[in-house]
Every structure is written in C-alpha cells, then in structure tokens.
Amino acid sequence: MGFIRNFYRKIVRESVWARPEMKVTFRAELMPGKSRDERTFKIREVLPSGRVVLYDFVGEHRKSSFEAVNFRREQT
C-alpha cells in the first residue's frame, strides 16, 4: 500500500502557492507602520516544506505570513 500512496503523491501534487521570482507582501500586522512597497519582497526559493526564502530578507517564511496573492494588482 505504501508504494501506491507514494506514487499518487508524486502524480497529484498539492497546490503550489508560490513560485521563484514571484512578489509577495507581508501582512500589515507583521510589519506595522510600513507601506505596501516596504512589505513586498521577491521569492528566491520555494522549499519542499512549502516555506519560502526571500531576496533581501533573512529567514524562511510560511504562507500565512503573507497577504493573499492578487494577480490583477500589477496589471493596472
């Protein structure tokens, strides 16, 4: 049964919330007093655990640290 479960995990992956070079914005509660531009960073690497490493910001960060991604925000 373990073989089938592992094979299924490789085929059907969890939804990916982030990709390298994508911009993400920290929630305002985590960085009070800073503008949206000051809270926005670019993803350097997505780790297997789902956490991300950012350019110009130390540490690993999880999805809940960021605002929901709005793909239309930059189209205006």
PQR file with spaces between the fields and no chain letter, atoms N, CA, C, O and H, PARSE charges and radii, in Angstrom:
ATOM       1  N    MET     1       0.814   -1.201    0.000 -0.4000 1.5000
ATOM       2  CA   MET     1       0.000    0.000    0.000 -0.0000 2.0000
ATOM       3  C    MET     1       0.857    1.264    0.000  0.5500 1.7000
ATOM       4  O    MET     1       0.443    2.284   -0.551 -0.5500 1.4000
ATOM       5  N    GLY     2       2.036    1.216    0.605 -0.4000 1.5000
ATOM       6  CA   GLY     2       2.914    2.371    0.661 -0.0000 2.0000
ATOM       7  C    GLY     2       3.369    2.822   -0.720  0.5500 1.7000
ATOM       8  O    GLY     2       3.478    4.021   -0.977 -0.5500 1.4000
ATOM       9  H    GLY     2       2.372    0.387    1.053  0.4000 1.0000
ATOM      10  N    PHE     3       3.637    1.865   -1.616 -0.4000 1.5000
ATOM      11  CA   PHE     3       4.079    2.197   -2.967 -0.0000 2.0000
ATOM      12  C    PHE     3       3.016    3.008   -3.697  0.5500 1.7000
ATOM      13  O    PHE     3       3.331    4.005   -4.346 -0.5500 1.4000
ATOM      14  H    PHE     3       3.548    0.891   -1.407  0.4000 1.0000
ATOM      15  N    ILE     4       1.777    2.591   -3.595 -0.4000 1.5000
ATOM      16  CA   ILE     4       0.687    3.281   -4.291 -0.0000 2.0000
ATOM      17  C    ILE     4       0.514    4.692   -3.733  0.5500 1.7000
ATOM      18  O    ILE     4       0.310    5.640   -4.492 -0.5500 1.4000
ATOM      19  H    ILE     4       1.521    1.780   -3.067  0.4000 1.0000
ATOM      20  N    ARG     5       0.595    4.833   -2.414 -0.4000 1.5000
ATOM      21  CA   ARG     5       0.440    6.145   -1.797 -0.0000 2.0000
ATOM      22  C    ARG     5       1.556    7.089   -2.249  0.5500 1.7000
ATOM      23  O    ARG     5       1.285    8.239   -2.595 -0.5500 1.4000
ATOM      24  H    ARG     5       0.760    4.063   -1.798  0.4000 1.0000
ATOM      25  N    ASN     6       2.797    6.622   -2.249 -0.4000 1.5000
ATOM      26  CA   ASN     6       3.922    7.459   -2.691 -0.0000 2.0000
ATOM      27  C    ASN     6       3.819    7.800   -4.168  0.5500 1.7000
ATOM      28  O    ASN     6       4.114    8.930   -4.560 -0.5500 1.4000
ATOM      29  H    ASN     6       3.016    5.688   -1.967  0.4000 1.0000
ATOM      30  N    PHE     7       3.409    6.850   -4.991 -0.4000 1.5000
ATOM      31  CA   PHE     7       3.249    7.089   -6.421 -0.0000 2.0000
ATOM      32  C    PHE     7       2.178    8.146   -6.663  0.5500 1.7000
ATOM      33  O    PHE     7       2.351    9.025   -7.507 -0.5500 1.4000
ATOM      34  H    PHE     7       3.170    5.933   -4.673  0.4000 1.0000
ATOM      35  N    TYR     8       1.070    8.063   -5.926 -0.4000 1.5000
ATOM      36  CA   TYR     8      -0.023    9.025   -6.065 -0.0000 2.0000
ATOM      37  C    TYR     8       0.444   10.426   -5.668  0.5500 1.7000
ATOM      38  O    TYR     8       0.088   11.403   -6.327 -0.5500 1.4000
ATOM      39  H    TYR     8       0.929    7.349   -5.241  0.4000 1.0000
ATOM      40  N    ARG     9       1.228   10.534   -4.609 -0.4000 1.5000
ATOM      41  CA   ARG     9       1.737   11.835   -4.168 -0.0000 2.0000
ATOM      42  C    ARG     9       2.618   12.487   -5.224  0.5500 1.7000
ATOM      43  O    ARG     9       2.615   13.710   -5.365 -0.5500 1.4000
ATOM      44  H    ARG     9       1.517    9.741   -4.073  0.4000 1.0000
ATOM      45  N    LYS    10       3.366   11.688   -5.961 -0.4000 1.5000
ATOM      46  CA   LYS    10       4.233   12.243   -6.997 -0.0000 2.0000
ATOM      47  C    LYS    10       3.425   12.753   -8.184  0.5500 1.7000
ATOM      48  O    LYS    10       3.806   13.733   -8.824 -0.5500 1.4000
ATOM      49  H    LYS    10       3.368   10.695   -5.847  0.4000 1.0000
ATOM      50  N    ILE    11       2.325   12.098   -8.473 -0.4000 1.5000
ATOM      51  CA   ILE    11       1.494   12.487   -9.619 -0.0000 2.0000
ATOM      52  C    ILE    11       0.590   13.668   -9.259  0.5500 1.7000
ATOM      53  O    ILE    11       0.535   14.652   -9.997 -0.5500 1.4000
ATOM      54  H    ILE    11       2.015   11.302   -7.953  0.4000 1.0000
ATOM      55  N    VAL    12      -0.110   13.578   -8.142 -0.4000 1.5000
ATOM      56  CA   VAL    12      -1.046   14.607   -7.724 -0.0000 2.0000
ATOM      57  C    VAL    12      -0.384   15.423   -6.626  0.5500 1.7000
ATOM      58  O    VAL    12      -0.344   14.997   -5.472 -0.5500 1.4000
ATOM      59  H    VAL    12      -0.065   12.779   -7.542  0.4000 1.0000
ATOM      60  N    ARG    13       0.130   16.581   -6.976 -0.4000 1.5000
ATOM      61  CA   ARG    13       0.816   17.433   -6.011 -0.0000 2.0000
ATOM      62  C    ARG    13      -0.156   18.412   -5.387  0.5500 1.7000
ATOM      63  O    ARG    13      -1.184   18.759   -5.969 -0.5500 1.4000
ATOM      64  H    ARG    13       0.097   16.927   -7.914  0.4000 1.0000
ATOM      65  N    GLU    14       0.196   18.851   -4.182 -0.4000 1.5000
ATOM      66  CA   GLU    14      -0.605   19.883   -3.537 -0.0000 2.0000
ATOM      67  C    GLU    14      -0.496   21.169   -4.344  0.5500 1.7000
ATOM      68  O    GLU    14       0.460   21.368   -5.093 -0.5500 1.4000
ATOM      69  H    GLU    14       1.031   18.569   -3.710  0.4000 1.0000
ATOM      70  N    SER    15      -1.480   22.030   -4.182 -0.4000 1.5000
ATOM      71  CA   SER    15      -1.435   23.285   -4.921 -0.0000 2.0000
ATOM      72  C    SER    15      -0.225   24.102   -4.474  0.5500 1.7000
ATOM      73  O    SER    15       0.087   24.173   -3.285 -0.5500 1.4000
ATOM      74  H    SER    15      -2.256   21.868   -3.574  0.4000 1.0000
ATOM      75  N    VAL    16       0.435   24.703   -5.421 -0.4000 1.5000
ATOM      76  CA   VAL    16       1.623   25.496   -5.136 -0.0000 2.0000
ATOM      77  C    VAL    16       1.186   26.943   -4.969  0.5500 1.7000
ATOM      78  O    VAL    16       0.579   27.520   -5.872 -0.5500 1.4000
ATOM      79  H    VAL    16       0.181   24.646   -6.387  0.4000 1.0000
ATOM      80  N    TRP    17       1.489   27.523   -3.835 -0.4000 1.5000
ATOM      81  CA   TRP    17       1.056   28.888   -3.565 -0.0000 2.0000
ATOM      82  C    TRP    17       2.087   29.912   -3.986  0.5500 1.7000
ATOM      83  O    TRP    17       1.768   31.095   -4.104 -0.5500 1.4000
ATOM      84  H    TRP    17       1.982   27.055   -3.102  0.4000 1.0000
ATOM      85  N    ALA    18       3.333   29.479   -4.217 -0.4000 1.5000
ATOM      86  CA   ALA    18       4.393   30.436   -4.553 -0.0000 2.0000
ATOM      87  C    ALA    18       5.358   29.840   -5.561  0.5500 1.7000
ATOM      88  O    ALA    18       5.522   28.623   -5.654 -0.5500 1.4000
ATOM      89  H    ALA    18       3.592   28.518   -4.121  0.4000 1.0000
ATOM      90  N    ARG    19       5.981   30.714   -6.301 -0.4000 1.5000
ATOM      91  CA   ARG    19       6.999   30.314   -7.282 -0.0000 2.0000
ATOM      92  C    ARG    19       8.184   31.262   -7.170  0.5500 1.7000
ATOM      93  O    ARG    19       8.024   32.413   -6.764 -0.5500 1.4000
ATOM      94  H    ARG    19       5.848   31.703   -6.226  0.4000 1.0000
ATOM      95  N    PRO    20       9.372   30.785   -7.527 -0.5600 1.5000
ATOM      96  CA   PRO    20      10.537   31.680   -7.508  0.2800 2.0000
ATOM      97  C    PRO    20      10.309   32.909   -8.389  0.5500 1.7000
ATOM      98  O    PRO    20       9.660   32.831   -9.433 -0.5500 1.4000
ATOM      99  N    GLU    21      10.853   34.039   -7.949 -0.4000 1.5000
ATOM     100  CA   GLU    21      10.771   35.340   -8.624 -0.0000 2.0000
ATOM     101  C    GLU    21       9.407   36.008   -8.492  0.5500 1.7000
ATOM     102  O    GLU    21       9.217   37.112   -9.002 -0.5500 1.4000
ATOM     103  H    GLU    21      11.379   34.102   -7.101  0.4000 1.0000
ATOM     104  N    MET    22       8.464   35.372   -7.827 -0.4000 1.5000
ATOM     105  CA   MET    22       7.150   35.954   -7.603 -0.0000 2.0000
ATOM     106  C    MET    22       7.226   36.955   -6.450  0.5500 1.7000
ATOM     107  O    MET    22       7.992   36.752   -5.507 -0.5500 1.4000
ATOM     108  H    MET    22       8.619   34.475   -7.413  0.4000 1.0000
ATOM     109  N    LYS    23       6.448   38.023   -6.515 -0.4000 1.5000
ATOM     110  CA   LYS    23       6.427   39.005   -5.431 -0.0000 2.0000
ATOM     111  C    LYS    23       5.346   38.629   -4.421  0.5500 1.7000
ATOM     112  O    LYS    23       4.243   38.227   -4.789 -0.5500 1.4000
ATOM     113  H    LYS    23       5.826   38.188   -7.280  0.4000 1.0000
ATOM     114  N    VAL    24       5.689   38.770   -3.137 -0.4000 1.5000
ATOM     115  CA   VAL    24       4.742   38.533   -2.057 -0.0000 2.0000
ATOM     116  C    VAL    24       4.804   39.711   -1.089  0.5500 1.7000
ATOM     117  O    VAL    24       5.834   40.374   -0.969 -0.5500 1.4000
ATOM     118  H    VAL    24       6.586   39.097   -2.838  0.4000 1.0000
ATOM     119  N    THR    25       3.696   39.961   -0.403 -0.4000 1.5000
ATOM     120  CA   THR    25       3.605   41.082    0.530 -0.0000 2.0000
ATOM     121  C    THR    25       3.276   40.560    1.921  0.5500 1.7000
ATOM     122  O    THR    25       2.289   39.848    2.107 -0.5500 1.4000
ATOM     123  H    THR    25       2.860   39.422   -0.500  0.4000 1.0000
ATOM     124  N    PHE    26       4.104   40.916    2.894 -0.4000 1.5000
ATOM     125  CA   PHE    26       3.836   40.538    4.272 -0.0000 2.0000
ATOM     126  C    PHE    26       2.547   41.199    4.736  0.5500 1.7000
ATOM     127  O    PHE    26       2.220   42.304    4.302 -0.5500 1.4000
ATOM     128  H    PHE    26       4.905   41.495    2.742  0.4000 1.0000
ATOM     129  N    ARG    27       1.816   40.527    5.615 -0.4000 1.5000
ATOM     130  CA   ARG    27       0.605   41.107    6.194 -0.0000 2.0000
ATOM     131  C    ARG    27       0.976   42.341    7.003  0.5500 1.7000
ATOM     132  O    ARG    27       2.051   42.394    7.602 -0.5500 1.4000
ATOM     133  H    ARG    27       2.081   39.629    5.967  0.4000 1.0000
ATOM     134  N    ALA    28       0.105   43.319    7.023 -0.4000 1.5000
ATOM     135  CA   ALA    28       0.370   44.584    7.708 -0.0000 2.0000
ATOM     136  C    ALA    28       0.561   44.393    9.214  0.5500 1.7000
ATOM     137  O    ALA    28       1.297   45.158    9.837 -0.5500 1.4000
ATOM     138  H    ALA    28      -0.768   43.276    6.537  0.4000 1.0000
ATOM     139  N    GLU    29      -0.085   43.390    9.810 -0.4000 1.5000
ATOM     140  CA   GLU    29       0.053   43.155   11.243 -0.0000 2.0000
ATOM     141  C    GLU    29       1.480   42.757   11.611  0.5500 1.7000
ATOM     142  O    GLU    29       1.922   43.004   12.733 -0.5500 1.4000
ATOM     143  H    GLU    29      -0.683   42.768    9.304  0.4000 1.0000
ATOM     144  N    LEU    30       2.195   42.148   10.683 -0.4000 1.5000
ATOM     145  CA   LEU    30       3.558   41.696   10.954 -0.0000 2.0000
ATOM     146  C    LEU    30       4.591   42.806   10.791  0.5500 1.7000
ATOM     147  O    LEU    30       5.686   42.730   11.349 -0.5500 1.4000
ATOM     148  H    LEU    30       1.836   41.947    9.772  0.4000 1.0000
ATOM     149  N    MET    31       4.244   43.822   10.033 -0.4000 1.5000
ATOM     150  CA   MET    31       5.146   44.963    9.812 -0.0000 2.0000
ATOM     151  C    MET    31       4.351   46.263    9.936  0.5500 1.7000
ATOM     152  O    MET    31       4.138   46.957    8.942 -0.5500 1.4000
ATOM     153  H    MET    31       3.355   43.884    9.580  0.4000 1.0000
ATOM     154  N    PRO    32       3.914   46.592   11.143 -0.5600 1.5000
ATOM     155  CA   PRO    32       3.098   47.798   11.306  0.2800 2.0000
ATOM     156  C    PRO    32       3.884   49.069   10.987  0.5500 1.7000
ATOM     157  O    PRO    32       5.073   49.179   11.286 -0.5500 1.4000
ATOM     158  N    GLY    33       3.193   50.011   10.379 -0.4000 1.5000
ATOM     159  CA   GLY    33       3.814   51.296   10.069 -0.0000 2.0000
ATOM     160  C    GLY    33       4.605   51.316    8.774  0.5500 1.7000
ATOM     161  O    GLY    33       5.207   52.334    8.436 -0.5500 1.4000
ATOM     162  H    GLY    33       2.227   49.921   10.136  0.4000 1.0000
ATOM     163  N    LYS    34       4.615   50.212    8.045 -0.4000 1.5000
ATOM     164  CA   LYS    34       5.349   50.176    6.772 -0.0000 2.0000
ATOM     165  C    LYS    34       4.351   50.146    5.620  0.5500 1.7000
ATOM     166  O    LYS    34       3.275   49.558    5.728 -0.5500 1.4000
ATOM     167  H    LYS    34       4.125   49.384    8.320  0.4000 1.0000
ATOM     168  N    SER    35       4.721   50.784    4.526 -0.4000 1.5000
ATOM     169  CA   SER    35       3.847   50.809    3.352 -0.0000 2.0000
ATOM     170  C    SER    35       3.878   49.451    2.649  0.5500 1.7000
ATOM     171  O    SER    35       4.720   48.601    2.940 -0.5500 1.4000
ATOM     172  H    SER    35       5.595   51.262    4.438  0.4000 1.0000
ATOM     173  N    ARG    36       2.945   49.273    1.724 -0.4000 1.5000
ATOM     174  CA   ARG    36       2.885   48.018    0.970 -0.0000 2.0000
ATOM     175  C    ARG    36       4.202   47.760    0.233  0.5500 1.7000
ATOM     176  O    ARG    36       4.673   46.623    0.197 -0.5500 1.4000
ATOM     177  H    ARG    36       2.262   49.964    1.488  0.4000 1.0000
ATOM     178  N    ASP    37       4.791   48.782   -0.345 -0.4000 1.5000
ATOM     179  CA   ASP    37       6.055   48.605   -1.072 -0.0000 2.0000
ATOM     180  C    ASP    37       7.176   48.148   -0.148  0.5500 1.7000
ATOM     181  O    ASP    37       8.021   47.348   -0.547 -0.5500 1.4000
ATOM     182  H    ASP    37       4.408   49.705   -0.316  0.4000 1.0000
ATOM     183  N    GLU    38       7.188   48.648    1.075 -0.4000 1.5000
ATOM     184  CA   GLU    38       8.220   48.251    2.039 -0.0000 2.0000
ATOM     185  C    GLU    38       8.011   46.831    2.553  0.5500 1.7000
ATOM     186  O    GLU    38       8.947   46.206    3.052 -0.5500 1.4000
ATOM     187  H    GLU    38       6.501   49.298    1.399  0.4000 1.0000
ATOM     188  N    ARG    39       6.781   46.317    2.432 -0.4000 1.5000
ATOM     189  CA   ARG    39       6.469   44.957    2.882 -0.0000 2.0000
ATOM     190  C    ARG    39       6.511   43.936    1.755  0.5500 1.7000
ATOM     191  O    ARG    39       6.261   42.753    1.988 -0.5500 1.4000
ATOM     192  H    ARG    39       6.020   46.824    2.026  0.4000 1.0000
ATOM     193  N    THR    40       6.822   44.371    0.538 -0.4000 1.5000
ATOM     194  CA   THR    40       6.818   43.486   -0.627 -0.0000 2.0000
ATOM     195  C    THR    40       8.232   43.026   -0.953  0.5500 1.7000
ATOM     196  O    THR    40       9.164   43.826   -1.036 -0.5500 1.4000
ATOM     197  H    THR    40       7.026   45.332    0.349  0.4000 1.0000
ATOM     198  N    PHE    41       8.367   41.709   -1.137 -0.4000 1.5000
ATOM     199  CA   PHE    41       9.657   41.097   -1.438 -0.0000 2.0000
ATOM     200  C    PHE    41       9.496   40.078   -2.546  0.5500 1.7000
ATOM     201  O    PHE    41       8.385   39.647   -2.855 -0.5500 1.4000
ATOM     202  H    PHE    41       7.610   41.059   -1.070  0.4000 1.0000
ATOM     203  N    LYS    42      10.611   39.696   -3.139 -0.4000 1.5000
ATOM     204  CA   LYS    42      10.620   38.717   -4.217 -0.0000 2.0000
ATOM     205  C    LYS    42      11.121   37.376   -3.667  0.5500 1.7000
ATOM     206  O    LYS    42      12.065   37.333   -2.879 -0.5500 1.4000
ATOM     207  H    LYS    42      11.513   40.046   -2.888  0.4000 1.0000
ATOM     208  N    ILE    43      10.481   36.293   -4.091 -0.4000 1.5000
ATOM     209  CA   ILE    43      10.841   34.953   -3.631 -0.0000 2.0000
ATOM     210  C    ILE    43      12.096   34.475   -4.348  0.5500 1.7000
ATOM     211  O    ILE    43      12.171   34.503   -5.576 -0.5500 1.4000
ATOM     212  H    ILE    43       9.713   36.328   -4.731  0.4000 1.0000
ATOM     213  N    ARG    44      13.075   34.037   -3.570 -0.4000 1.5000
ATOM     214  CA   ARG    44      14.309   33.481   -4.133 -0.0000 2.0000
ATOM     215  C    ARG    44      14.174   31.982   -4.341  0.5500 1.7000
ATOM     216  O    ARG    44      14.632   31.443   -5.349 -0.5500 1.4000
ATOM     217  H    ARG    44      13.013   34.014   -2.572  0.4000 1.0000
ATOM     218  N    GLU    45      13.538   31.302   -3.373 -0.4000 1.5000
ATOM     219  CA   GLU    45      13.467   29.842   -3.420 -0.0000 2.0000
ATOM     220  C    GLU    45      12.236   29.347   -2.679  0.5500 1.7000
ATOM     221  O    GLU    45      11.883   29.885   -1.629 -0.5500 1.4000
ATOM     222  H    GLU    45      13.166   31.740   -2.554  0.4000 1.0000
ATOM     223  N    VAL    46      11.580   28.323   -3.219 -0.4000 1.5000
ATOM     224  CA   VAL    46      10.474   27.661   -2.535 -0.0000 2.0000
ATOM     225  C    VAL    46      11.007   26.332   -2.026  0.5500 1.7000
ATOM     226  O    VAL    46      11.505   25.520   -2.805 -0.5500 1.4000
ATOM     227  H    VAL    46      11.868   27.886   -4.071  0.4000 1.0000
ATOM     228  N    LEU    47      10.906   26.110   -0.736 -0.4000 1.5000
ATOM     229  CA   LEU    47      11.429   24.898   -0.111 -0.0000 2.0000
ATOM     230  C    LEU    47      10.407   23.762   -0.189  0.5500 1.7000
ATOM     231  O    LEU    47       9.214   24.028   -0.338 -0.5500 1.4000
ATOM     232  H    LEU    47      10.502   26.769   -0.103  0.4000 1.0000
ATOM     233  N    PRO    48      10.844   22.511   -0.093 -0.5600 1.5000
ATOM     234  CA   PRO    48       9.902   21.382   -0.145  0.2800 2.0000
ATOM     235  C    PRO    48       8.828   21.444    0.945  0.5500 1.7000
ATOM     236  O    PRO    48       7.740   20.894    0.772 -0.5500 1.4000
ATOM     237  N    SER    49       9.120   22.100    2.047 -0.4000 1.5000
ATOM     238  CA   SER    49       8.150   22.215    3.138 -0.0000 2.0000
ATOM     239  C    SER    49       7.032   23.213    2.821  0.5500 1.7000
ATOM     240  O    SER    49       6.053   23.296    3.562 -0.5500 1.4000
ATOM     241  H    SER    49      10.004   22.547    2.188  0.4000 1.0000
ATOM     242  N    GLY    50       7.167   23.970    1.729 -0.4000 1.5000
ATOM     243  CA   GLY    50       6.181   24.979    1.364 -0.0000 2.0000
ATOM     244  C    GLY    50       6.571   26.367    1.829  0.5500 1.7000
ATOM     245  O    GLY    50       5.936   27.353    1.452 -0.5500 1.4000
ATOM     246  H    GLY    50       7.962   23.902    1.126  0.4000 1.0000
ATOM     247  N    ARG    51       7.606   26.452    2.641 -0.4000 1.5000
ATOM     248  CA   ARG    51       8.107   27.762    3.075 -0.0000 2.0000
ATOM     249  C    ARG    51       8.916   28.390    1.957  0.5500 1.7000
ATOM     250  O    ARG    51       9.326   27.713    1.015 -0.5500 1.4000
ATOM     251  H    ARG    51       8.121   25.651    2.947  0.4000 1.0000
ATOM     252  N    VAL    52       9.143   29.696    2.069 -0.4000 1.5000
ATOM     253  CA   VAL    52       9.897   30.403    1.041 -0.0000 2.0000
ATOM     254  C    VAL    52      11.079   31.145    1.648  0.5500 1.7000
ATOM     255  O    VAL    52      11.058   31.522    2.819 -0.5500 1.4000
ATOM     256  H    VAL    52       8.810   30.247    2.835  0.4000 1.0000
ATOM     257  N    VAL    53      12.107   31.347    0.833 -0.4000 1.5000
ATOM     258  CA   VAL    53      13.256   32.164    1.175 -0.0000 2.0000
ATOM     259  C    VAL    53      13.189   33.376    0.250  0.5500 1.7000
ATOM     260  O    VAL    53      12.987   33.232   -0.955 -0.5500 1.4000
ATOM     261  H    VAL    53      12.124   31.041   -0.118  0.4000 1.0000
ATOM     262  N    LEU    54      13.358   34.566    0.817 -0.4000 1.5000
ATOM     263  CA   LEU    54      13.206   35.803    0.060 -0.0000 2.0000
ATOM     264  C    LEU    54      14.551   36.458   -0.228  0.5500 1.7000
ATOM     265  O    LEU    54      15.530   36.238    0.485 -0.5500 1.4000
ATOM     266  H    LEU    54      13.522   34.682    1.796  0.4000 1.0000
ATOM     267  N    TYR    55      14.581   37.265   -1.285 -0.4000 1.5000
ATOM     268  CA   TYR    55      15.728   38.126   -1.536 -0.0000 2.0000
ATOM     269  C    TYR    55      15.674   39.265   -0.509  0.5500 1.7000
ATOM     270  O    TYR    55      14.588   39.744   -0.183 -0.5500 1.4000
ATOM     271  H    TYR    55      13.786   37.444   -1.865  0.4000 1.0000
ATOM     272  N    ASP    56      16.797   39.691   -0.011 -0.4000 1.5000
ATOM     273  CA   ASP    56      16.920   40.853    0.871 -0.0000 2.0000
ATOM     274  C    ASP    56      16.099   40.763    2.158  0.5500 1.7000
ATOM     275  O    ASP    56      15.745   41.793    2.731 -0.5500 1.4000
ATOM     276  H    ASP    56      17.680   39.302   -0.276  0.4000 1.0000
ATOM     277  N    PHE    57      15.793   39.556    2.617 -0.4000 1.5000
ATOM     278  CA   PHE    57      15.096   39.378    3.885 -0.0000 2.0000
ATOM     279  C    PHE    57      15.485   38.021    4.453  0.5500 1.7000
ATOM     280  O    PHE    57      15.362   37.005    3.769 -0.5500 1.4000
ATOM     281  H    PHE    57      16.081   38.719    2.151  0.4000 1.0000
ATOM     282  N    VAL    58      15.947   37.996    5.683 -0.4000 1.5000
ATOM     283  CA   VAL    58      16.512   36.794    6.286 -0.0000 2.0000
ATOM     284  C    VAL    58      15.428   35.836    6.770  0.5500 1.7000
ATOM     285  O    VAL    58      14.393   36.261    7.282 -0.5500 1.4000
ATOM     286  H    VAL    58      16.046   38.822    6.239  0.4000 1.0000
ATOM     287  N    GLY    59      15.678   34.535    6.601 -0.4000 1.5000
ATOM     288  CA   GLY    59      14.827   33.504    7.180 -0.0000 2.0000
ATOM     289  C    GLY    59      13.912   32.817    6.188  0.5500 1.7000
ATOM     290  O    GLY    59      13.827   33.182    5.015 -0.5500 1.4000
ATOM     291  H    GLY    59      16.520   34.190    6.185  0.4000 1.0000
ATOM     292  N    GLU    60      13.223   31.795    6.712 -0.4000 1.5000
ATOM     293  CA   GLU    60      12.217   31.065    5.949 -0.0000 2.0000
ATOM     294  C    GLU    60      10.852   31.553    6.412  0.5500 1.7000
ATOM     295  O    GLU    60      10.653   31.829    7.595 -0.5500 1.4000
ATOM     296  H    GLU    60      13.292   31.499    7.665  0.4000 1.0000
ATOM     297  N    HIS    61       9.920   31.657    5.484 -0.4000 1.5000
ATOM     298  CA   HIS    61       8.613   32.219    5.816 -0.0000 2.0000
ATOM     299  C    HIS    61       7.514   31.333    5.246  0.5500 1.7000
ATOM     300  O    HIS    61       7.660   30.751    4.171 -0.5500 1.4000
ATOM     301  H    HIS    61      10.082   31.433    4.523  0.4000 1.0000
ATOM     302  N    ARG    62       6.406   31.242    5.989 -0.4000 1.5000
ATOM     303  CA   ARG    62       5.296   30.393    5.555 -0.0000 2.0000
ATOM     304  C    ARG    62       4.190   31.218    4.905  0.5500 1.7000
ATOM     305  O    ARG    62       4.167   32.445    4.993 -0.5500 1.4000
ATOM     306  H    ARG    62       6.288   31.715    6.862  0.4000 1.0000
ATOM     307  N    LYS    63       3.299   30.525    4.269 -0.4000 1.5000
ATOM     308  CA   LYS    63       2.227   31.162    3.503 -0.0000 2.0000
ATOM     309  C    LYS    63       1.387   32.111    4.351  0.5500 1.7000
ATOM     310  O    LYS    63       0.978   33.167    3.868 -0.5500 1.4000
ATOM     311  H    LYS    63       3.318   29.527    4.198  0.4000 1.0000
ATOM     312  N    SER    64       1.126   31.753    5.599 -0.4000 1.5000
ATOM     313  CA   SER    64       0.245   32.574    6.439 -0.0000 2.0000
ATOM     314  C    SER    64       0.850   33.924    6.823  0.5500 1.7000
ATOM     315  O    SER    64       0.150   34.787    7.354 -0.5500 1.4000
ATOM     316  H    SER    64       1.458   30.895    5.991  0.4000 1.0000
ATOM     317  N    SER    65       2.147   34.114    6.559 -0.4000 1.5000
ATOM     318  CA   SER    65       2.795   35.397    6.860 -0.0000 2.0000
ATOM     319  C    SER    65       2.494   36.462    5.811  0.5500 1.7000
ATOM     320  O    SER    65       2.775   37.642    6.021 -0.5500 1.4000
ATOM     321  H    SER    65       2.715   33.414    6.128  0.4000 1.0000
ATOM     322  N    PHE    66       1.927   36.050    4.689 -0.4000 1.5000
ATOM     323  CA   PHE    66       1.732   36.954    3.564 -0.0000 2.0000
ATOM     324  C    PHE    66       0.264   37.213    3.279  0.5500 1.7000
ATOM     325  O    PHE    66      -0.604   36.415    3.635 -0.5500 1.4000
ATOM     326  H    PHE    66       1.699   35.092    4.518  0.4000 1.0000
ATOM     327  N    GLU    67      -0.001   38.339    2.634 -0.4000 1.5000
ATOM     328  CA   GLU    67      -1.354   38.629    2.152 -0.0000 2.0000
ATOM     329  C    GLU    67      -1.700   37.662    1.031  0.5500 1.7000
ATOM     330  O    GLU    67      -0.815   37.101    0.386 -0.5500 1.4000
ATOM     331  H    GLU    67       0.704   38.987    2.345  0.4000 1.0000
ATOM     332  N    ALA    68      -2.980   37.476    0.809 -0.4000 1.5000
ATOM     333  CA   ALA    68      -3.417   36.626   -0.300 -0.0000 2.0000
ATOM     334  C    ALA    68      -2.878   37.198   -1.606  0.5500 1.7000
ATOM     335  O    ALA    68      -2.836   38.414   -1.790 -0.5500 1.4000
ATOM     336  H    ALA    68      -3.699   37.933    1.333  0.4000 1.0000
ATOM     337  N    VAL    69      -2.471   36.322   -2.498 -0.4000 1.5000
ATOM     338  CA   VAL    69      -1.897   36.765   -3.769 -0.0000 2.0000
ATOM     339  C    VAL    69      -3.006   37.283   -4.669  0.5500 1.7000
ATOM     340  O    VAL    69      -4.022   36.618   -4.866 -0.5500 1.4000
ATOM     341  H    VAL    69      -2.505   35.334   -2.348  0.4000 1.0000
ATOM     342  N    ASN    70      -2.801   38.478   -5.212 -0.4000 1.5000
ATOM     343  CA   ASN    70      -3.750   39.102   -6.115 -0.0000 2.0000
ATOM     344  C    ASN    70      -3.023   39.338   -7.430  0.5500 1.7000
ATOM     345  O    ASN    70      -2.255   40.292   -7.556 -0.5500 1.4000
ATOM     346  H    ASN    70      -1.975   39.019   -5.052  0.4000 1.0000
ATOM     347  N    PHE    71      -3.263   38.472   -8.410 -0.4000 1.5000
ATOM     348  CA   PHE    71      -2.544   38.551   -9.675 -0.0000 2.0000
ATOM     349  C    PHE    71      -2.937   39.785  -10.496  0.5500 1.7000
ATOM     350  O    PHE    71      -2.172   40.210  -11.362 -0.5500 1.4000
ATOM     351  H    PHE    71      -3.887   37.697   -8.308  0.4000 1.0000
ATOM     352  N    ARG    72      -4.075   40.346  -10.248 -0.4000 1.5000
ATOM     353  CA   ARG    72      -4.520   41.517  -11.022 -0.0000 2.0000
ATOM     354  C    ARG    72      -3.949   42.825  -10.495  0.5500 1.7000
ATOM     355  O    ARG    72      -4.026   43.847  -11.177 -0.5500 1.4000
ATOM     356  H    ARG    72      -4.696   40.001   -9.545  0.4000 1.0000
ATOM     357  N    ARG    73      -3.379   42.815   -9.299 -0.4000 1.5000
ATOM     358  CA   ARG    73      -2.878   44.051   -8.686 -0.0000 2.0000
ATOM     359  C    ARG    73      -1.863   44.756   -9.580  0.5500 1.7000
ATOM     360  O    ARG    73      -1.901   45.980   -9.702 -0.5500 1.4000
ATOM     361  H    ARG    73      -3.316   41.985   -8.745  0.4000 1.0000
ATOM     362  N    GLU    74      -0.953   44.005  -10.208 -0.4000 1.5000
ATOM     363  CA   GLU    74       0.095   44.614  -11.020 -0.0000 2.0000
ATOM     364  C    GLU    74      -0.337   44.891  -12.459  0.5500 1.7000
ATOM     365  O    GLU    74       0.426   45.485  -13.221 -0.5500 1.4000
ATOM     366  H    GLU    74      -0.922   43.011  -10.109  0.4000 1.0000
ATOM     367  N    GLN    75      -1.519   44.482  -12.840 -0.4000 1.5000
ATOM     368  CA   GLN    75      -1.978   44.678  -14.208 -0.0000 2.0000
ATOM     369  C    GLN    75      -2.536   46.074  -14.436  0.5500 1.7000
ATOM     370  O    GLN    75      -2.706   46.481  -15.585 -0.5500 1.4000
ATOM     371  H    GLN    75      -2.139   43.999  -12.221  0.4000 1.0000
ATOM     372  N    THR    76      -2.824   46.810  -13.386 -0.4000 1.5000
ATOM     373  CA   THR    76      -3.441   48.130  -13.556 -0.0000 2.0000
ATOM     374  C    THR    76      -2.443   49.175  -13.942  0.5500 1.7000
ATOM     375  O    THR    76      -2.805   50.338  -14.123 -0.5500 1.4000
ATOM     376  H    THR    76      -2.686   46.479  -12.453  0.4000 1.0000
